[in-house]
């Protein structure tokens, strides 16, 4: 947006030019690949996309998180070699690429509230059956890192740099479904999913919207939601054209959560801000409370009773111990935030986060929505 331009005008021009570019996007010649589709093909996959799968919630270990190949223990010490990126990494969160050996290059986030938020939020999504990347809380020893790898990556290297609070992200397995130069999806596109052709029912889609509001997922631009063909859903014909039998929509980046939505997306993992935000903007009509941010595409969604109940039935299965494990794994106490009580100011504890989570859960459970 040009400086001095009216905000509404600038956003409108950007939206129209972006829409025109997408409408005329063409897939390259040759066999069709799922990450280089036409707009029409992408739209058809969205119509058939799922967004949730059943889990045994009571058995989910929210402290250790998703296990398997490439997983890490909570607060594990990890040593890797700095990897110079081909191009600058996207986003505003400090991060760098690091090689664990054998070509296993991971993205390391550090020195940001996202390091705490994404661990807790991704584990909640994973535990109750919604898709998410796998985020692991670690300590990283980086060999040959620049003095400051995000802001001054071209500066001189040092032998060893230690990042005591960092996270490593593992991608959800599968193949990205995308247009050339466009990834992810906006929240209005979730309404294009069609249950009659095998897509997610409205109850599940509304539950995902309400969960995003519950978390105050304010940076909801298209690139922070993912459209994926699950690993066992990719097929090819004799000509090499790819097709997807299992398209899946999920929240890709949950680093801006556990705060409150603001215009500039500058609040995250802030207990005082999070507890100040009611789940419902208009309880009588079940309009959920999600303010518009500069990058947000989810704004005050209206939730059906089926969607509210679907999420409520999932959240009530989480025990107090699991909720506590989620925040403990995120190392959220290390933020050393303060809270004001009748007895005076004190440090925020894990129990404080648990209590606010349960209060918000009660807001979901006790509400009743128009059918």
KOLFI-120731 format. One record per atom (N, C-alpha, C): z, y, x. Coordinates in steps of 0.001 Angstrom, whole numbers, padded with zeros to 6 digits, always signed. Layout:
// residues N
ZYX;...
This chain:
// residues 371
+000000-001196+000850;+000000+000000+000000;+000000+001241+000881;-000879+002203+000584;-000947+003418+001370;+000297+004257+001137;+000745+004918+002208;+001899+005791+002073;+001550+006927+001126;+002485+007245+000227;+002271+008329-000700;+001608+007920-001993;+001063+006691-002051;+000418+006242-003276;+001469+005864-004297;+001118+006023-005575;+002035+005599-006632;+002213+004110-006558;+003457+003588-006593;+003684+002153-006439;+002886+001314-007405;+002836+001684-008677;+002104+000882-009650;+000635+000802-009329;+000039+001946-008876;-001384+001969-008565;-001677+001092-007366;-000836+001195-006331;-001066+000404-005128;-001026-001076-005409;-000061-001505-006212;+000076-002916-006522;-001100-003385-007359;-001572-002556-008295;-002696-002935-009144;-003949-003138-008316;-004225-002224-007389;-005412-002343-006554;-005343-003605-005722;-004197-003875-005147;-004024-005077-004343;-004250-006323-005174;-003688-006357-006389;-003811-007529-007235;-005250-007761-007638;-005995-006688-007992;-007370-006850-008431;-008259-007319-007298;-008094-006725-006113;-008925-007132-004991;-008635-008560-004588;-007352-008948-004653;-006972-010320-004317;-007552-011290-005320;-007480-010940-006615;-008001-011818-007647;-009496-012012-007497;-010228-010924-007172;-011676-011040-006994;-012016-011951-005829;-011260-011802-004749;-011524-012644-003584;-011315-014108-003910;-010255-014408-004660;-009971-015801-004998;-011012-016355-005956;-011462-015521-006893;-012428-015994-007884;-013740-016388-007233;-014100-015723-006133;-015365-016002-005470;-015206-016866-004226;-013984-017389-004014;-013767-018242-002847;-014627-019488-002941;-015218-019879-001838;-016061-021059-001800;-015523-022051-000779;-015547-023309-001150;-015151-024341-000204;-016271-024533+000809;-015960-024878+002067;-016996-025093+003073;-017856-026294+002721;-019074-026310+003297;-019966-027445+003061;-019417-028691+003732;-019915-029848+003315;-019431-031111+003855;-018480-031782+002895;-017865-032888+003310;-016925-033607+002433;-015799-032695+001968;-015389-032868+000724;-014338-032039+000163;-012992-032393+000765;-012242-031384+001175;-010890-031564+001685;-009916-030830+000764;-008751-031422+000572;-007803-030876-000397;-007279-029495-000025;-007303-029159+001249;-006805-027842+001650;-007924-026809+001761;-009136-027161+001298;-010253-026213+001265;-011025-026408-000038;-010383-026123-001161;-010948-026409-002466;-011623-025189-003081;-012353-025426-004160;-012817-024338-005005;-011679-023947-005946;-011706-022737-006500;-010676-022354-007469;-010606-023305-008657;-011760-023821-009097;-011781-024716-010251;-011075-026033-009945;-011333-026589-008758;-010700-027851-008383;-009196-027682-008229;-008781-026573-007617;-007345-026313-007462;-006678-026189-008832;-007326-025478-009746;-006759-025295-011077;-006560-026626-011789;-007466-027566-011574;-007342-028870-012217;-006161-029651-011645;-005923-029534-010356;-004760-030207-009770;-003455-029599-010290;-003434-028276-010481;-002246-027649-011049;-001997-028171-012452;-003033-028350-013229;-002868-028867-014597;-002166-030224-014584;-002409-031031-013564;-001892-032403-013537;-000663-032556-012649;-000097-031439-012176;+000966-031518-011177;+002318-031913-011773;+003042-032716-011013;+004446-033009-011300;+005306-032006-010537;+006612-032011-010833;+007507-031097-010130;+008915-031622-009987;+009119-032861-010436;+010467-033433-010382;+010356-034948-010365;+011332-035605-009719;+011452-037057-009789;+012933-037413-009871;+013233-038505-010510;+014632-038896-010724;+015286-039305-009408;+016536-038912-009244;+017346-039345-008103;+018685-039862-008621;+019349-040646-007818;+020708-041085-008127;+021655-040022-007572;+021906-039003-008374;+022591-037815-007883;+023961-038145-007297;+024690-039030-007937;+026045-039351-007470;+026049-039938-006059;+024935-040542-005649;+024881-041194-004330;+024301-040288-003248;+023876-039090-003588;+023223-038213-002611;+024260-037584-001682;+024022-037703-000389;+024924-037168+000628;+024454-035764+000999;+025076-034756+000405;+024639-033387+000644;+025124-032835+001974;+026022-033543+002649;+026432-033119+003979;+025394-033540+005013;+025007-034791+004999;+024018-035271+005969;+022594-034872+005583;+022325-034770+004288;+021002-034389+003851;+020014-035535+003931;+018715-035242+003750;+017694-036293+003776;+017666-037000+005130;+017689-038313+005085;+017668-039099+006308;+016275-039702+006524;+016089-040308+007679;+014804-040910+007997;+014231-040322+009269;+012965-040603+009500;+012302-040150+010724;+012367-038634+010832;+012819-038153+011980;+012860-036718+012221;+014086-036013+011695;+015054-036744+011160;+016255-036094+010633;+017234-035775+011762;+018175-034883+011478;+019200-034497+012447;+020562-034538+011774;+021586-034802+012545;+022945-034755+012045;+023388-033304+011908;+024318-033015+010997;+024804-031643+010856;+025375-031100+012167;+024892-029928+012556;+025337-029227+013768;+024980-029982+015046;+024004-030864+014977;+023583-031635+016152;+023044-030698+017229;+023322-031021+018486;+022783-030266+019606;+021409-030825+019954;+020408-029963+019910;+019018-030352+020104;+018456-029574+021286;+017759-030268+022180;+017130-029623+023333;+015610-029740+023206;+014924-028629+023444;+013471-028630+023299;+012849-027620+024255;+011542-027657+024376;+010798-026748+025255;+010008-025756+024417;+010111-024482+024744;+009418-023435+024004;+007915-023699+023980;+007324-023531+022800;+005889-023729+022603;+005268-022385+022208;+004331-021918+023017;+003664-020656+022700;+002743-020852+021495;+002931-020084+020424;+002090-020268+019230;+000674-019751+019460;-000298-020347+018745;-001679-019874+018821;-001812-018483+018221;-001003-018195+017200;-000991-016884+016583;+000430-016592+016142;+000709-015324+015879;+002067-014943+015497;+002493-015676+014235;+003710-016199+014248;+004240-016895+013086;+004447-015907+011944;+004249-016376+010727;+004315-015495+009572;+005765-015219+009167;+005934-014210+008309;+007247-013893+007777;+008003-012888+008628;+009216-012578+008186;+010057-011598+008874;+011314-012204+009475;+011484-013512+009315;+012683-014183+009817;+012480-014615+011261;+013434-014337+012161;+013294-014783+013545;+013096-016290+013630;+012073-016688+014357;+011731-018110+014471;+010863-018321+015701;+010766-019562+016144;+009853-019913+017232;+009531-021392+017143;+008491-021801+017858;+008107-023201+017919;+008701-023833+019163;+009142-025072+019030;+009788-025746+020151;+009398-027221+020139;+009099-027767+021320;+008634-029149+021469;+009808-030056+021816;+010080-030993+020911;+011175-031945+021138;+010770-033086+022056;+009490-033146+022397;+008978-034232+023235;+008003-035101+022453;+006996-035596+023153;+006028-036458+022499;+005171-035744+021481;+005032-034428+021637;+004212-033669+020694;+004892-033338+019385;+006193-033591+019284;+006932-033275+018061;+007372-031815+018134;+006508-030921+017645;+006765-029485+017682;+007366-029051+016351;+008525-028414+016413;+009232-028006+015202;+009384-026493+015173;+009620-025983+013962;+009899-024561+013791;+011405-024365+013764;+011891-023502+014627;+013321-023205+014711;+013560-021808+014164;+014460-021695+013187;+014900-020386+012700;+016272-020095+013284;+016554-018810+013528;+017829-018445+014159;+018178-016999+013800;+019450-016651+014000;+019925-015258+013854;+019502-014614+012537;+019654-015365+011444;+019276-014829+010139;+020072-015527+009059;+020300-014820+007949;+020956-015442+006809;+020180-016627+006265;+018862-016657+006505;+018052-017779+006016;+018500-019103+006623;+019035-019069+007822;+019498-020296+008466;+020564-020980+007615;+021417-020183+006973;+022465-020732+006117;+021916-021070+004730;+021168-020121+004158;+020717-020269+002774;+019792-021453+002585;+018830-021631+003502;+017825-022665+003279;+018408-024067+003375;+019444-024246+004170;+020078-025565+004253;+020749-025901+002920;+021561-024983+002405;+022266-025246+001145;+021289-025400-000017;+020350-024477-000150;+019436-024505-001294;+018518-025720-001258;+017980-026054-000086;+017076-027207-000012;+017807-028505-000330;+019075-028603+000031;+019828-029824-000271;+020148-029936-001754;+020357-028807-002403;+020554-028845-003846;+019278-029333-004538;+018140-028755-004182;+016865-029161-004776;+016607-030648-004550;+016810-031095-003319;+016588-032501-002952;+017498-033428-003748;+018750-033069-003885;+019725-033956-004524;+019425-034179-005994;+018948-033129-006692;+018760-033274-008135;+017305-033551-008513;+016433-033724-007511;+015100-034250-007788;+013945-033289-007740;+014191-032021-007412;+013095-031073-007261;+012654-031050-005801;+011381-030796-005572;+010850-030869-004218;+011323-029738-003328;+011432-030035-002046;+011805-029026-001068;+011513-029557+000324;+011358-028627+001269;+011314-029040+002666;+012681-029598+003061;+012711-030322+004172;+013986-030832+004697;+014475-029862+005772;+015602-029219+005510;+016157-028239+006449;+017454-028772+007045;+017539-028725+008365;+018685-029299+009072;+019414-028228+009887;+020753-028136+009736;+021544-027172+010513;+021827-027740+011905;+021389-027059+012935;+021503-027586+014296;+021921-026474+015257;+022268-026892+016486;+022372-025988+017618;+021200-026323+018543;+020506-025299+019012;+019287-025525+019789;+019445-024977+021199;+019144-025832+022171;+019012-025411+023564;+017525-025343+023871;+017022-024131+024046;+015596-023924+024282;+015354-023716+025774;+014502-024568+026327;+014123-024422+027735;+012878-023548+027842;+012936-022569+028749;+011812-021676+029040;+011454-020791+027848;+012449-020420+027068;+012247-019468+025975;+012106-018053+026551;+011346-017198+025871;+011413-015774+026218;+012835-015261+025992;+013155-014116+026570;+014492-013552+026404;+014827-013445+024923;+013893-013010+024120;+014046-012936+022669;+012743-013447+022045;+012694-014716+021632;+011414-015355+021295;+010695-014790+020080;+011384-014122+019167;+010703-013604+017982;+010197-012183+018208;+011037-011297+018715;+010678-009894+018834;+009937-009571+020125;+010234-010298+021198;+009599-010014+022490;+009106-011313+023128;+008223-011989+022417;+007782-013313+022878;+006985-013260+024171;+006456-012087+024523;+005678-011981+025766;+006543-011633+026966;+007842-011414+026749;+008721-011073+027863;+008968-012294+028748;+009628-012047+029858;+009841-013126+030831;+010668-014253+030240;+010439-015459+030737;+011152-016644+030259;+012455-016842+031047;+013387-017514+030396;+014635-017877+031058;+014763-019392+031020;+015519-019937+031953;+015609-021396+032063;+016151-022031+030791;+017262-021478+030295;+017907-022077+029123;+018454-020975+028222;+018168-021090+026931;+018760-020207+025926;+019373-021074+024839;+020601-020753+024448;+021300-021559+023441;+021429-020757+022143;+020990-021366+021051;+021129-020787+019723;+022133-021653+018958;+023351-021128+018796;+024427-021941+018243;+024304-022153+016741;+023656-021230+016045;+023430-021395+014607;+021923-021278+014367;+021291-022427+014175;+019846-022482+013978;+019534-023559+012950;+018296-023599+012523;+017861-024659+011608;+016475-025131+012009;+016226-026398+011720;+014912-027002+011944;+014412-027521+010610;+013154-027227+010325;+012571-027610+009043;+011540-028712+009238;+011631-029729+008388;+010618-030785+008326;+009868-030638+007006;+008563-030688+007070;+007763-030493+005869;+007834-031704+004953;+007659-031431+003659;+007518-032489+002675;+006246-033257+003009;+006304-034592+002988;+005160-035398+003408;+004058-035373+002365;+002852-035193+002837;+001689-035153+001966;+000652-034223+002552;-000366-033899+001756;-001425-032986+002210;-001462-031770+001303;-001544-030602+001923;-001571-029350+001177;-002817-029273+000298;-002631-028770-000910;-003731-028468-001822;-003873-026960-001849;-005033-026437-001436;-005146-024993-001280;-006598-024551-001308;-006779-023254-001557;-008061-022596-001370;-008175-022144+000076;-009388-021888+000559;-009507-021288+001888;-008734-019969+001943;-007858-019842+002893;-007079-018623+003125;-006112-018299+001992;-005784-019284+001171;-004765-019043+000150;-003947-020307-000038;-002635-020186+000083;-001755-021336-000074;-000735-021067-001168;-000088-022121-001633;+001004-021988-002576;+000564-021661-003988;+001520-021155-004781;+001258-020824-006182;+002252-019765-006651;+001826-018986-007619;+002704-018000-008226;+003356-018615-009453;+004498-018065-009865;+005247-018661-010976;+004504-018646-012300;+003685-017648-012632;+002907-017761-013867;+001987-018984-013888;+001556-019440-012708;+000689-020624-012661;+001413-021897-013083;+002732-021890-013007;+003487-023064-013438;+003255-023337-014929;+002954-022306-015696;+002705-022472-017125;+001338-023087-017414;+000519-023242-016383;-000793-023857-016568;-000745-025385-016437;+000402-025899-016041;+000567-027348-015990;+000485-027895-017410;-000222-029017-017581;-000521-029548-018907;+000026-030972-019040;+001068-031108-019837;+001690-032419-020026;+000706-033435-020608;-000265-032992-021399;-001202-033918-022052;-002125-034629-021071;-002252-034093-019843;-003091-034757-018834;-002240-035304-017692;-000947-035458-017930;-000071-036056-016931;+000758-035089-016130;+000665-033782-016434;+001458-032807-015708;+002905-032797-016154;+003728-032042-015444;+005167-031989-015733;+005418-031448-017131;+006342-032048-017890;+006713-031521-019207;+007328-030135-019084;+007291-029390-020177;+007840-028037-020165;+009313-028030-019807;+010042-029044-020240;+011480-029088-019937;+011715-029049-018437;+010938-029807-017679;+011102-029844-016228;+010657-028531-015596;+009585-027940-016109;+009101-026675-015552;+010083-025539-015830;+010621-025499-017051;+011620-024467-017361;+012906-024678-016575;+013261-025936-016336;+014450-026227-015531;+014270-025717-014106;+013056-025852-013553;+012797-025345-012206;+012880-023825-012177;+012359-023166-013202;+012479-021705-013282;+013946-021288-013332;+014705-021976-014166;+016114-021620-014316;+016892-021896-013035;+016535-022951-012325;+017186-023242-011048;+016870-022154-010028;+015634-021671-010019;+015273-020583-009106;+016084-019324-009417;+016317-019058-010701;+017158-017922-011090;+018605-018172-010679;+019091-019367-010923;+020450-019762-010534;+020679-019443-009053;+019685-019746-008220;+019783-019503-006781;+019451-018075-006392;+018872-017296-007326;+018353-015962-007042;+017286-016023-005926;+016289-016877-006173;+015133-017050-005281;+014210-015852-005477;+014489-014774-004749;+013819-013503-005045;+012486-013346-004330;+012325-013969-003171;+011069-013839-002426;+010110-014928-002901;+009638-014774-004139;+008882-015844-004792;+007378-015619-004748;+006893-015021-003652;+005443-014887-003463;+004810-016264-003358;+003492-016316-003528;+002787-017598-003606;+003064-018493-002406;+003103-017916-001216;+003280-018720-000011;+004629-019388+000097;+005597-018984-000732;+006917-019609-000691;+007080-020728-001705;+005999-021044-002427;+005944-022246-003256;+004791-023094-002742;+004966-024408-002768;+003948-025293-002224;+003279-026142-003283;+001979-026388-003095;+001204-027319-003918;+000712-028403-002971;+001146-029626-003229;+000971-030714-002277;+000442-031953-002985;-000361-032715-002265;-000678-034061-002731;+000273-035009-002015;+001118-035689-002775;+002097-036573-002158;+001410-037635-001304;+002131-038096-000305;+001568-038945+000738;+000783-040131+000189;+001304-040796-000843;+000625-041982-001378;-000366-041642-002486;-000679-040340-002627;-001610-039938-003679;-002965-039487-003177;-003169-039429-001852;-004432-038983-001275;-005406-040159-001210;-006597-039980-001776;-007632-041020-001734;-008946-040391-001287;-009840-041228-000723;-011157-040776-000291;-012233-041690-000846;-013398-041086-001182;-014522-041914-001600;-015383-042254-000388;-016487-042939-000602;-017330-043398+000508;-017932-042241+001291;-018098-041098+000629;-018668-039939+001307;-017620-039119+002062;-016350-039543+001981;-015281-038838+002669;-014638-037731+001875;-015014-037582+000585;-014399-036558-000256;-012968-036946-000619;-012040-036012-000436;-010646-036280-000757;-010352-035972-002216;-009518-036796-002806;-009026-036560-004154;-007524-036799-004136;-006835-036272-005145;-005386-036412-005201;-004975-037000-006535;-004263-038099-006477;-003745-038742-007682;-002330-038286-008016;-001656-037604-007069;-000282-037196-007290;-000038-035761-006816;-000609-034771-007509;-000312-033379-007134;+001130-033026-007485;+001745-032181-006656;+003177-031890-006798;+003427-030437-006446;+004166-029730-007308;+004517-028330-007094;+006001-028221-006749;+006310-027428-005754;+007706-027323-005313;+007953-025963-004673;+009233-025638-004479;+009598-024403-003775;+009605-024700-002284;+008793-023966-001549;+008604-024252-000129;+009650-023576+000761;+009960-022333+000487;+010875-021564+001338;+012015-021040+000474;+013227-021505+000740;+014392-021115-000054;+015402-020332+000786;+014904-019598+001769;+015791-018847+002652;+016387-017602+002024;+015725-017055+001012;+016251-015853+000351;+016914-016264-000951;+018082-016859-000840;+018825-017373-001990;+020318-017097-001805;+021095-017403-002859;+022542-017221-002845;+022946-015767-002585;+022164-014868-003169;+022484-013443-003129;+022095-012859-004472;+021316-011791-004457;+020768-011250-005697;+019387-010683-005402;+018517-010764-006401;+017173-010230-006243;+017238-008707-006120;+016568-008177-005109;+016467-006732-004916;+015008-006390-004633;+014677-005132-004780;+013294-004704-004581;+012783-005088-003201;+013624-004921-002180;+013194-005152-000803;+013607-006521-000257;+014104-007409-001107;+014514-008752-000665;+015482-008697+000521;+016505-007878+000402;+017406-007693+001538;+018816-008220+001284;+018956-009122+000314;+020267-009716+000048;+020133-011229-000050;+020898-011942+000761;+020914-013408+000733;+022266-013885+001235;+022619-015110+000900;+023929-015696+001251;+025037-014644+001287;+025186-013963+000187;+026199-012918+000033;+026994-013278-001217;+028216-013777-001036;+029006-014265-002159;+029254-013173-003193;+029606-011982-002734;+029872-010897-003676;+028631-010564-004503;+027467-010545-003870;+026222-010251-004581;+025870-011384-005538;+026027-012622-005084;+025645-013773-005916;+026509-013853-007177;+027820-013684-007011;+028692-013805-008183;+028543-012611-009133;+027950-011524-008664;+027748-010359-009532;+026576-010539-010497;+025751-011556-010265;+024550-011741-011067;+024745-012805-012144;+024761-012424-013414;+024831-013437-014470;+023551-014259-014487;+023649-015487-014948;+022465-016334-015056;+021517-015792-016123;+022087-015214-017198;+021268-014788-018331;+021198-013271-018438;+019983-012762-018587;+019772-011333-018865;+019945-011069-020357;+019383-011947-021179;+019512-011864-022630;+019906-013247-023136;+021210-013529-023247;+021639-014872-023636;+021113-015310-025004;+021017-014396-025952;+020592-014781-027303;+019171-015340-027302;+018315-014797-026452;+016930-015254-026380;+016685-016174-025169;+017741-016452-024419;+017647-017286-023201;+016627-016742-022211;+016686-015434-022013;+015910-014803-020949;+016789-014793-019701;+016330-015472-018663;+017135-015591-017447;+017051-014317-016614;+018052-014109-015780;+018230-012850-015059;+017630-012917-013656;+016390-012513-013529;+015736-012475-012212;+014964-011175-012089;+015513-010226-011334;+014871-008926-011173;+013593-009055-010344;+012708-008091-010518;+011454-008057-009771;+011703-007538-008368;+011167-008244-007384;+011164-007755-006014;+009730-007406-005628;+009554-006789-004480;+008211-006413-004038;+007295-007629-003931;+007861-008766-003544;+007047-009973-003357;+007252-010988-004474;+008088-010666-005449;+008457-011650-006462;+007382-011883-007502;+007204-013143-007896;+006287-013482-008993;+007034-014170-010138;+008340-014373-009979;+009190-014894-011052;+010098-013764-011513;+009927-013338-012759;+010679-012191-013277;+011198-012523-014672;+012525-012550-014818;+013189-012721-016112;+012493-013749-017023;+012390-015009-016569;+011682-015999-017385;+012465-016381-018640;+011755-016638-019719;+012375-017135-020934;+012439-018660-020844;+013604-019225-021110;+013853-020648-020906;+014013-021350-022250;+013354-022474-022394;+013491-023270-023621;+014820-024024-023608;+015262-024456-024776;+016482-025254-024852;+016312-026564-024084;+015123-027162-024162;+014878-028411-023430;+015005-028190-021931;+014514-027051-021446;+014623-026756-020018;+016048-026485-019590;+016777-025711-020406;+018195-025445-020091;+018985-026734-020028;+018793-027590-021033;+019535-028843-021086;+019158-029771-019934;+017885-029788-019577;+017439-030646-018477;+018171-030274-017191;+018216-028970-016875;+018912-028547-015658;+020407-028775-015779;+020991-028460-016940;+022433-028655-017123;+022818-030107-016892;+022027-031030-017419;+022338-032452-017277;+022268-032910-015823;+021456-032250-015014;+021392-032577-013581;+022585-031988-012838;+022867-030718-013090;+023923-030028-012337;+025302-030612-012587;+025576-031085-013822;+026912-031605-014118;+027178-032926-013400;+026139-033552-012874;+026351-034803-012150;+026828-034586-010715;+026777-033361-010239;+027264-033053-008895;+028781-032965-008896;+029416-033678-007992;+030874-033616-007885;+031288-032391-007084;+032561-032034-007202;+033090-030931-006389;+032901-031222-004906;+033089-032486-004525;+032944-032858-003116;+031514-032653-002636;+030530-032983-003470;+029136-032796-003084;+028794-031314-002945;+029282-030494-003859;+029026-029056-003768;+029662-028494-002506;+030879-028936-002210;+031557-028486-000989;+030795-028945+000254;+030298-030176+000233;+029521-030689+001368;+028259-029869+001601;+027627-029452+000524;+026405-028650+000628;+026664-027351+001387;+027728-026652+001032;+028040-025389+001696;+028620-025614+003089;+029329-026719+003265;+029872-027028+004590;+028747-027323+005570;+027777-028116+005148;+026635-028424+006005;+025880-027162+006397;+025824-026200+005481;+025127-024943+005769;+025905-024058+006751;+027159-024404+007039;+028033-023657+007967;+028242-022225+007474;+028328-022098+006169;+028317-020788+005539;+029572-019969+005858;+030666-020640+006229;+031886-019915+006604;+031704-019089+007868;+030735-019480+008701;+030525-018763+009964;+029984-017356+009747;+029567-017060+008531;+029148-015692+008230;+030320-014724+008260;+031539-015264+008068;+032765-014459+008105;+032680-013259+007150;+032242-013540+005933;+032218-012497+004911;+033627-012255+004374;+033799-011125+003712;+035091-010759+003138;+034967-010661+001622;+036076-010940+000943;+036128-010826-000501;+037405-010100-000882;+037310-009291-001944;+038470-008531-002402;+039179-009318-003502;+040461-009537-003366;+041270-010248-004362;+042437-009358-004778;+043147-009725-005843;+044334-008939-006235;+045362-008838-005116;+045366-009797-004227;+046309-009779-003110;+045775-009009-001900;+044545-008533-001991;+043954-007806-000876;+042693-008475-000359;+042131-007932+000693;+040900-008463+001274;+041195-009678+002140;+040332-010657+002075;+040464-011847+002926;+039077-012414+003211;+039044-013394+004093;+037774-014037+004436;+037314-014959+003302;+036003-015024+003128;+035411-015937+002155;+035512-017359+002691;+035889-018290+001820;+036019-019691+002206;+034965-020542+001496;+034842-021785+001931;+033961-022737+001259;+034368-022886-000205;+035660-022930-000462;+036136-023069-001838;+035672-021913-002718;+035574-020712-002150;+035074-019571-002917;+033630-019822-003363;+032809-020335-002454;+031413-020635-002786;+031349-021731-003856;+032192-022734-003727;+032216-023819-004709;+032570-023275-006087;+033563-022405-006149;+034000-021884-007441;+032926-021025-008107;+032211-020219-007325;+031139-019407-007901;+029997-020301-008370;+029682-021328-007606;+028649-022288-008024;+029021-022905-009366;+030256-023340-009503;+030692-023985-010749;+030701-023006-011926;+031060-021765-011651;+031026-020751-012711;+029600-020545-013214;+028662-020471-012306;+027261-020311-012700;+026758-021562-013411;+027181-022715-012947;+026811-023946-013640;+027333-023935-015066;+028545-023452-015258;+029110-023355-016610;+028273-022441-017501;+027713-021383-016925;+026855-020488-017705;+025619-021222-018216;+025089-022131-017409;+023932-022928-017825;+024344-023957-018870;+025453-024638-018615;+025888-025741-019487;+026324-025248-020867;+027021-024125-020920;+027603-023665-022195;+026613-022909-023082;+025487-022516-022532;+024505-021746-023299;+023735-022658-024267;+023255-022084-025349;+022326-022760-026241;+021149-021831-026492;+019942-022377-026395;+018746-021560-026481;+017969-021833-027760;+017183-020857-028227;+016271-021128-029350;+015310-022240-028971;+014936-023062-029908;+014032-024179-029623;+012642-023672-029271;
